[in-house]
Amino acid sequence: MKAIDRAVEHFKSKPVKRIEVPEWGDDSGPLVIFANPITLREQSKLSKIEGGDAEMLIEVLVMKSEDGQGNKLFTIEDKPKIRSSVDPTLVAKIVSQIMSQSQESLEKN
């Protein structure tokens, strides 16, 4: 097996992050966000975002948040509402959990 094939297999084996958000839940329980690991392509896109940390947080939330079937929970159209009407502390907490899976894997290597 080539080195690139081993590298690809390693990335495929990374677990999907499961994040419970009770603050956004309903009568059936907390909202559950699933997030796949961030790719280098996504990291590159994030590094080019203008507007500071807040815009990066919004982009990660929209880019990576999925339901249990892999459907996006937020769209580009949701960005203005996230920007102006959603708890920024909670967004930062969720994004921190999404991003932590990438940081943890880097720190282990």
Buried (B, 14 or more C-beta within 10 A) or exposed (E): EEEEEEEEEEEEEBEEBEBEBEEBEEEEEEBBBBBBBBEEEBEEEBEEBEEEEBBBBBBBBBBBBBEEEEEEBBEEEBBEEBBEEBEEEEBBBBBEBBBEBBEEBEEEE
